[in-house]
């Protein structure tokens, strides 16, 4: 196998996140103490996005789908370089830890096998046996990998298509994670329905975002706003040199 370590880590993560980048429903009237009383749905959505972007930290949990694949994610990330999380797609799983500028990744056999299949000439079986269960330090030049634990990049991607929060209508108030949330919804020209759940008390954080009816359905819950993210690097003895692993899998 002649796959460079940098390429391998990028492809592996892209394999799991091919989708791109919860349980509350129903209607109901607005609370009498609703901070959004009299405010348009688009304005509420705007305030929700702004508050979420400005949060010191948050946890993201949910499922994203695309190209017939579903990826489950569970991440806690802050704006100062701390991040812990897991990505899962079918049997493939990868854990990621970022402490400061260093990012470490550990995937199971299915994860690395899936990554190797995307590389011409790679032996999927050997790659999986060599890499599985090991923590690998991600090279600093891997910008695509670095952005996974970058809070600002994640939020920018979330709000990349601003049409998803335009022409919204309010559909009452429901509970999300024990908090009252305004339900905002719109439909796009390609048949997608976007729903945002924005906290009506305290800071107007987005508590949940759902996209349905299109080719990339997703349901993501946001929580643990402004809570400390504890990210501890794996012990040095458990971190391996990806160049050596690549050589052993050749």
C-alpha positions in Angstrom: 0.0 0.0 0.0 1.4 3.4 -0.9 -1.1 5.8 0.7 0.5 8.8 2.5 -0.6 9.2 6.1 -1.9 12.7 5.4 -4.1 11.4 2.5 -5.3 8.4 4.6 -6.5 10.6 7.5 -8.3 13.0 5.2 -10.0 10.2 3.2 -11.0 8.4 6.3 -12.7 11.4 7.8 -14.3 12.3 4.5 -15.6 8.7 4.2 -17.4 9.1 7.6 -18.6 12.6 6.9 -19.9 12.0 3.4 -23.3 13.2 4.6 -21.8 16.7 4.7 -22.4 18.2 7.9 -33.9 14.2 19.3 -37.4 14.0 19.9 -39.7 17.0 20.1 -42.7 17.8 18.0 -46.1 19.3 17.9 -47.5 22.8 18.1 -48.9 24.9 20.8 -49.2 28.5 21.6 -46.5 30.9 22.6 -45.7 31.3 26.3 -46.8 34.5 27.9 -43.2 35.2 28.9 -41.9 34.5 25.4 -39.0 36.8 24.6 -40.0 36.7 20.9 -43.5 37.9 21.2 -44.3 40.1 18.2 -41.1 39.2 16.5 -41.0 37.8 12.9 -39.9 34.2 12.4 -37.0 35.3 10.2 -35.8 37.7 12.9 -36.0 34.9 15.6 -33.9 32.6 13.3 -31.4 35.4 12.8 -31.0 36.0 16.5 -30.7 32.2 17.1 -27.9 31.8 14.6 -26.1 34.9 16.0 -26.3 33.6 19.6 -25.2 30.1 18.7 -22.2 31.5 16.8 -21.2 33.6 19.7 -21.3 30.8 22.3 -18.0 29.9 24.0 -18.7 26.2 23.6 -21.5 23.7 22.7 -22.3 20.0 22.2 -23.6 18.8 18.8 -25.4 15.4 18.6 -27.4 14.0 15.7 -27.5 12.4 12.3 -26.7 13.7 8.9 -27.3 11.8 5.6 -26.3 12.1 2.0 -25.5 9.9 -1.0 -27.3 7.1 0.7 -25.1 7.2 3.8 -25.9 8.3 7.3 -23.4 9.6 9.8 -24.0 9.9 13.5 -22.0 12.5 15.3 -21.5 13.6 18.9 -19.1 16.4 19.5 -18.3 18.9 22.3 -16.2 21.8 21.0 -15.1 25.3 22.2 -13.5 28.3 20.6 -10.1 27.8 22.2 -9.0 24.5 20.7 -10.7 21.9 22.9 -12.8 19.2 21.3 -13.9 15.6 21.9 -16.2 13.6 19.8 -17.1 10.5 17.8 -18.3 9.9 14.2 -20.1 6.7 13.3 -21.3 5.4 10.0 -22.7 1.9 9.9 -19.9 -0.2 11.5 -17.2 2.4 11.0 -16.3 4.6 14.0 -13.7 7.3 14.7 -13.0 9.1 18.0 -11.3 12.5 17.8 -9.6 14.5 20.5 -8.2 18.0 20.1 -6.2 19.6 22.8 -4.7 23.0 21.8 -3.5 22.7 18.2 -3.0 18.9 18.3 -5.7 16.6 17.0 -5.7 12.8 17.6 -7.8 10.3 15.8 -8.6 6.6 16.5 -10.6 4.5 14.2 -11.8 1.0 14.3 -11.1 -1.6 11.6 -14.2 -0.8 9.6 -13.3 2.8 9.6 -9.8 2.3 8.1 -11.0 -0.4 5.8 -13.5 2.0 4.3 -10.9 4.6 3.9 -8.5 2.2 2.2 -11.1 1.2 -0.3 -11.2 4.7 -1.6 -7.5 4.7 -2.4 -6.2 3.0 -5.6 -3.8 0.2 -4.8 -4.5 0.1 -1.1 -4.9 -3.2 0.7 -8.0 -2.6 2.9 -7.4 -5.6 5.1 -3.8 -4.7 5.8 -4.6 -1.1 6.4 -7.4 -2.0 8.9 -5.1 -4.4 10.8 -2.3 -1.8 11.0 -4.3 1.3 11.9 -7.3 0.0 14.0 -7.3 0.9 17.6 -4.3 3.2 17.4 -4.3 6.9 18.2 -2.8 8.8 15.2 -1.7 12.4 15.4 -3.3 14.3 12.5 -0.7 16.4 10.6 -1.1 20.1 11.1 -1.4 20.7 7.3 -4.6 18.6 7.1 -6.9 21.6 7.0 -9.9 19.5 6.1 -9.4 17.4 9.3 -8.5 20.4 11.4 -11.9 22.1 10.5 -13.9 19.2 12.1 -13.0 20.4 15.6 -13.0 24.1 14.6 -16.1 25.7 16.2 -16.1 28.8 14.0 -15.7 26.6 10.8 -18.5 24.4 11.9 -20.9 27.3 12.6 -19.9 28.9 9.3 -20.8 25.7 7.5 -24.1 25.5 9.3 -25.1 29.0 8.2 -23.6 28.8 4.7 -26.9 28.7 2.9 -28.8 31.6 4.5 -31.9 30.7 2.4 -32.5 27.9 4.8 -33.6 30.4 7.4 -35.5 32.9 5.2 -39.3 33.1 4.7 -39.9 31.1 7.9 -43.1 30.8 9.8 -43.5 30.2 13.5 -45.3 27.0 14.5 -45.8 27.5 18.2 -43.6 26.5 21.1 -42.4 23.0 22.3 -39.9 21.6 24.8 -36.5 20.6 23.6 -34.2 19.2 26.3 -36.5 20.6 29.0 -36.4 24.1 27.5 -39.1 26.1 25.8 -38.3 26.6 22.1 -39.9 28.5 19.3 -40.5 26.3 16.3 -39.6 27.9 13.0 -40.1 26.3 9.6 -39.8 26.9 5.9 -39.9 25.0 2.7 -37.4 25.3 -0.2 -38.0 25.0 -3.9 -36.3 21.6 -4.0 -38.8 20.0 -1.6 -36.8 20.4 1.6 -38.3 21.4 4.9 -36.1 23.2 7.4 -37.1 23.5 11.1 -35.2 25.4 13.8 -36.0 25.2 17.5 -34.8 28.4 19.2 -34.7 28.9 23.0 -37.3 31.4 24.1 -35.7 32.2 27.5 -32.2 33.3 28.3 -29.9 33.5 25.3 -31.7 32.6 22.1 -29.6 29.6 21.3 -30.6 27.1 18.6 -31.6 23.9 20.5 -32.3 21.7 17.5 -32.1 21.9 13.6 -33.9 19.5 11.3 -33.9 19.1 7.6 -36.3 16.7 5.9 -37.8 15.9 2.5 -34.6 16.4 0.5 -31.5 14.4 -0.5 -29.6 15.3 2.7 -31.9 14.9 5.7 -30.5 15.7 9.1 -31.5 16.1 12.7 -29.0 17.8 15.1 -29.4 18.7 18.8 -27.4 21.5 20.3 -26.7 21.6 24.1 -24.2 22.2 26.9 -23.8 25.8 25.8 -20.9 27.6 27.4 -19.9 24.5 29.4 -16.2 23.7 29.7 -14.9 21.1 27.2 -12.4 18.8 28.8 -10.1 17.4 26.2 -7.1 15.3 27.3 -4.6 14.1 24.8 -4.1 10.3 24.7 -1.0 9.0 26.6 2.2 9.4 24.5 2.7 5.6 24.6 -0.7 5.1 22.8 0.1 7.5 19.9 1.7 5.9 16.9 3.6 7.3 13.9 1.3 7.1 10.9 4.3 6.8 8.6 5.3 3.6 10.3 1.8 2.2 10.2 1.6 3.1 6.5 4.8 1.2 5.8 3.7 -1.8 7.7 0.5 -1.9 5.7 2.3 -1.8 2.4 
